[in-house]
Amino acid sequence: VQLVESGGGLVQAGGSLRLSCAAFIAIFSRNVMAWYRQVPGNQRELVATITSDGITNYVGSVKGRFTISRDNAKSTGYLQMNSLKPEDTGIYYCILPGTGWGQGTQVTVSS
C-alpha cells in the first residue's frame, strides 16, 4: 500500500473536513501531490495540486474554500475543506507520480 487517505465523513453543508494522505513511498518530498474526487458514474476530477516546494493550484469550484498542504517530514498531504457544499460529495483520492490509486475516503455533504 503506497497511499492511505483518511478524514472523510458526513457533514452538513457549510461544514469542514480535513483529509489526510499518508504516503509510504521514499520520494514523497520530491514529487507533486494531487487530490482528486469521484462521484459514482463520473470520471475522477482533479481538485488540487501542490508541488514539492509548496506551489498550489485548484479547480475553480473549490478556490477559496479548499486548501492543499503537505508535511514532507511526515510524508503526509492534507486537504482542508471549508464551506462544504453538497456538490463536493464524492470519494477523494490522493496520488503522486508513480503511485497507484488508494482506496480513497468518502466525503458526503448533506444539504
C-alpha positions as semicolon CSV with decimal commas, in nm:
position;residue;x (nm);y (nm);z (nm)
1;V;0,000;0,000;0,000
2;Q;0,153;0,328;-0,107
3;L;-0,113;0,584;-0,022
4;V;-0,374;0,585;0,253
5;E;-0,643;0,851;0,258
6;S;-0,845;0,932;0,570
7;G;-1,057;1,201;0,727
8;G;-1,372;1,176;0,525
9;G;-1,720;1,164;0,672
10;L;-2,069;1,304;0,672
11;V;-2,103;1,676;0,725
12;Q;-2,373;1,935;0,678
13;A;-2,342;2,200;0,412
14;G;-2,120;2,481;0,537
15;G;-1,915;2,246;0,748
16;S;-1,550;2,149;0,728
17;L;-1,339;1,838;0,694
18;R;-0,966;1,779;0,682
19;L;-0,845;1,493;0,467
20;S;-0,506;1,330;0,513
21;C;-0,293;1,130;0,272
22;A;-0,023;0,915;0,427
23;A;0,237;0,822;0,168
24;F;0,451;0,514;0,216
25;I;0,699;0,598;-0,055
26;A;1,055;0,717;-0,027
27;I;1,036;1,010;-0,265
28;F;0,726;1,190;-0,135
29;S;0,908;1,513;-0,070
30;R;1,034;1,544;-0,426
31;N;0,703;1,491;-0,603
32;V;0,393;1,688;-0,682
33;M;0,088;1,562;-0,498
34;A;-0,272;1,584;-0,615
35;W;-0,619;1,534;-0,475
36;Y;-0,894;1,403;-0,699
37;R;-1,258;1,329;-0,631
38;Q;-1,504;1,098;-0,799
39;V;-1,879;1,069;-0,796
40;P;-2,008;0,723;-0,895
41;G;-2,071;0,713;-1,267
42;N;-1,841;1,007;-1,334
43;Q;-1,473;1,038;-1,410
44;R;-1,228;1,140;-1,142
45;E;-1,196;1,517;-1,122
46;L;-0,875;1,694;-1,030
47;V;-0,936;1,910;-0,724
48;A;-0,598;2,049;-0,620
49;T;-0,225;2,005;-0,664
50;I;0,081;2,102;-0,466
51;T;0,439;2,090;-0,586
52;S;0,733;1,971;-0,381
53;D;0,809;2,330;-0,283
54;G;0,453;2,425;-0,200
55;I;0,308;2,585;-0,509
56;T;-0,065;2,514;-0,517
57;N;-0,335;2,506;-0,779
58;Y;-0,710;2,447;-0,751
59;V;-1,005;2,373;-0,971
60;G;-1,226;2,677;-0,989
61;S;-1,515;2,529;-0,794
62;V;-1,308;2,490;-0,476
63;K;-1,091;2,801;-0,487
64;G;-1,119;2,999;-0,168
65;R;-1,277;2,703;0,016
66;F;-1,018;2,425;-0,001
67;T;-0,651;2,438;0,098
68;I;-0,399;2,175;-0,004
69;S;-0,084;2,138;0,202
70;R;0,190;1,888;0,278
71;D;0,432;1,794;0,552
72;N;0,732;1,643;0,376
73;A;0,890;1,536;0,706
74;K;0,587;1,317;0,772
75;S;0,530;1,218;0,408
76;T;0,173;1,331;0,452
77;G;-0,052;1,552;0,248
78;Y;-0,369;1,730;0,353
79;L;-0,680;1,884;0,206
80;Q;-0,862;2,128;0,432
81;M;-1,215;2,169;0,306
82;N;-1,428;2,455;0,436
83;S;-1,772;2,585;0,343
84;L;-1,858;2,245;0,204
85;K;-2,140;2,212;-0,047
86;P;-2,348;1,908;-0,144
87;E;-2,173;1,906;-0,482
88;D;-1,844;1,837;-0,302
89;T;-1,975;1,491;-0,220
90;G;-1,762;1,209;-0,357
91;I;-1,472;0,979;-0,292
92;Y;-1,149;1,172;-0,251
93;Y;-0,817;1,028;-0,360
94;C;-0,462;1,149;-0,335
95;I;-0,196;1,050;-0,584
96;L;0,168;1,110;-0,664
97;P;0,363;1,024;-0,979
98;G;0,440;0,655;-0,991
99;T;0,180;0,551;-0,734
100;G;-0,149;0,377;-0,791
101;W;-0,483;0,490;-0,662
102;G;-0,553;0,428;-0,296
103;Q;-0,889;0,329;-0,153
104;G;-0,999;0,689;-0,118
105;T;-1,204;0,846;0,157
106;Q;-1,576;0,918;0,128
107;V;-1,700;1,272;0,177
108;T;-2,073;1,327;0,200
109;V;-2,218;1,674;0,236
110;S;-2,584;1,694;0,325
111;S;-2,799;1,991;0,236
